[in-house]
Amino acid sequence: MTLLLAVLAAQAQSDPKFASKQARKEMRKERKEQRITVRQLEGTDVSEQSKAQFQSDFGDMPDVTWSRDLYFDKATFTNSKGTKISAFYDYNGQLVGTSTPSSFASLPMSAQQEIMKHYTNYQDAPVIFYDDNESNETDMILYGVQFEDADNYFIEVADKKGRPVVLKVTPAGEVSWFTDLPTK
């Protein structure tokens, strides 16, 4: 083992690209270790902790409906501006983040151009904006995929072969594949 470390150290000194690649690999490993795993909820009833925290976060919302999935308690309500919002609460009853419906036009212009170039059915595609609660380190799960905390748009489009996919779009306009959707 020590021989391997010595070889890697020697290679890192002689090849700056190798050192950079190793540094990135170590950073990814460290971030993965720091990630808080999403903990599965027990039972089928929404926790009183989640309801109390929702009251603290959003106040008295008369039209709130609650549901529970494997990982989150979900409160869906309409805010004072008439926007439908879903708020997600973790195992400890803490707000993980919110999602709101959005539109293709609300995406950054550079993202719109990238999507128009490579995907179809984007004009009327479902778009949501996920707003992360930065004070909670719990990762979110959307479309069955866990992702690191960050504010992002998610848009359901079709690739050039007509297969449905979800793209993740950062507020800065970076577009990346997020997941495939089942074909209908």
N, C-alpha and C positions, 0 to 999 in steps of 0.2 A: 504494500500500500504506500509506504513512504517513497519507494522508487517511482511509483506512478505520479505522486505529487511533485517529486523533484523534476520529472520529465515535463509535466504540465507547466511548472514554474519556469523552466528553461525555455520552453516553447513560447510562453507568454512574453518573456523578455525579448525574444528574437523576432516575434511576429505581433505587431500592434493590433492587427485585425483579430487574431486569436484571443488576445487579452481583452479586447472589447467584447467579443462574443462570449467569453467566459464571464465577464462582469454582468452582461445582460442576463445570462443564464442564472447566475447567483441571485440577481435582483428578482427574477421571476420566482425562483424557489422561495426566497424570503417573503415575497408578497403572498404566495400560496399558503405558506405556513401561518401568516398573520390573519388570513381570511377566517371569518367566523362562519362556521357551517350553519346552514339554515336548519333549525331544529323542528322536527315534526310535532304538530300539535296532537294532544290527546283528547279523545271524546269528540262529540259532535256539536256541543253547545259553545257559542261565542263566549269568551271569558269576560267576566265583570271588569277585569283590569283593562281590557281593550276598550270597553264601553266608557269607563271612567276617563281613560286617557283621551278618547275621542272627544268627550265633552270638554276637556281641558284644551285640546287642540283647536276645535272648531266651534265650540259653543253649542247651544241648543238648536239642532236642526230637526224640524218637524217631520221631514220626509225620509229620514235615514232608514235604510234597510240593511240588515246584517246577514252575512253568510260566513261559513267556515270551510276552508279546503284543507289539504294536508299540512300546509305550512303557515297559513295566514288567516287571521280574522279580517274580513273585508267589510267596510262600511261604504255604502253607495248613497250619495245624497246630491242635492242641487244647491249650489251656493247662491249668494244674494244677487249675483250677476246672471243667474240662469244656466250656469255651466254644470253639467253632470260630472261629479268627481267620485273616484273610488280611492279610499284610504286603506292601506294595508298595515296590519299590526302583527308583530311577531309573538313568539312564545311568552315573552315577558310583558306583553301588552303595550309595547312601545311602537310608535309610528315608524315604519320602514320607509314609506314614501307614498306618493299619490299618483294617479294616472287620470288624464283628462283627454277627451276626444280632441283631435286637431285636424288640420287639413294639409294637403300637399303644398298649398300656397304659403303656409306658415314655416315650411322648411327653409333653411338658409339657401340663397340663390345658387351657390356652388353645388349644393347637394341636389337641388332640383335639376340642374343641368346634367349632373352625373347620372341621375336616375333616368332622365329622358333619353340619354344616350344608350343605356344598357338594359332597360326594362320596359315592360308594357303595362297597360291598365293602371297607370299611376295617377291619372287625373282624378278619378273618383275612389281611389284606394283608401281603405281604412288607415288612419294615422292616429297614434296616441302619443302623448307626451308624458314621460315618466319623470317626476320630480322627486329626487332622492332626499331623504332626511339626513343631512350630513352629520347630525349628532348621533346617529345610530349606525353602527358598523355592520349590521346584518345585511347580507346580500339579498337581492330580490330575485324572484322567479317569474318570468313572463314567457308565455308560449311554451311552458315546460322546460325552460332553460334558465339556469342560474347565471347571474352576471354580477360583476363588481359594481359597487355603489357609484352611480353617476347619473346626471340628468341626461336623458336621451329621448329622441323621437324614435318610434318604431312604425314602419310602413309595410303593409302587405301588398306585394306586387307580384307580377309573373316575370320569369326570366324569358330570354329570347325563344326558348323551346316551349313556353307556356306553362312551365311548372311553377306553382305558387311558392313564394319565399317571403321571409320577413327580413327587412333590412334595418340596421341600427344606424341612426344619423345623430352625430353629436351636434350640440349647439354651434360649434365652429364650422360645421358643414362636412365633416368627414363621414363617408358612407362605407359601411361594411356589411357583409352577409351576417345574419344573426342565426337563422334556422330555416329549415324547409318546413312547409306546411303540407298536411296530407292533401292529396288530390281529391276533388269532389266527385 
